[in-house]
Amino acid sequence: QNTKSETFSVFASMEIELMEDLILAGGARYTDESKTSRISVPFQHAFLAGSGAFLPSGFFSGPIDFDDDNISPEVTLRYQLADDISVFAAYKTGFKSGGIDVSALPTASLDVSRQTGDFSDIIFASEESEGFEAGIKSELFGRQLRLNVTAYRYEYSDLQIQLFDPVAIQFNTLNASEITTTGIDADFVWSTPLDGLSLSGALSFLDAEYSADFFPLGPTNDNLRGRASRNAPDFSGNVGFDFEMPVGALKFGLSGNAAYSGAYFVAEESLADPVQDDFVLFDAALFIGRDDARRRLTLAAVNLTDKLVRTSVTGRPFLTPTGDDTIVSFNRGRQVFAEVSFTF
């Protein structure tokens, strides 16, 4: 399958000072996308020829076309409360082009599509987003503490997702109706009074759910409307530190981070999808090197406690749709790295 894409896009923005310390900013992006895909089967193995389920040798689909355009505007109102404190409110939109699914298998159904000229089964629509956000950005205590808080609500229509079909043994790219996300994000960086020590952290609350009917490819044909989307914990966050100190003509550094994730669904097939319980992951690093950072030796560890968490769960091929066996994907276990760096 060969796909050719052409994209044209232009963006314009401007700012207007409505009054002292009050700025109105706006802009818009125009995007035009065209894609043409062609599927050919030069040769079919004799093992497949007798089944009649696959495309024959010499198959050629002809051009499969996808075209779309979009105008995505945005506007932000920003007010400077003080030299180091500002508040803002914004309306934003977004666009992700659709296209032709490149994971389509060369099955006989594509021959039917070629004869009718209808390839809609392997074409997915563009994804669009629209929503609002408001927040505060600040640097406090002589810029020793940076604190930001943002609240938001966005709707994603025709959300593009990829699901594995264990019966057809292929991934399918499709549109999952609509997802609405509502949440609050907060983050900080604090340069503490202790020389060389800084603390940082973030906390996020997220309510992401299907806000329109969505019937995925699962065997139960459940409607996921009202259910949380995949890999979307209600709460997540992290806290970390960085410490540097001179050691003679050298510099020593130590850092650590703890990241928390609440429970989340690991699939999008039914209302009874598996759930990954909440967990915490730890990372750490230390370095020693020249004070000017031109020579440095670093030892870093990711996932120190070797915690394994599920990231996705799908059905296993060559079983009935209601089979109990599943394919489970996990994060990586503990990883340790040593790095020697030179700057010239």
Disulfide bonds with the S-S distance in Angstrom:
none
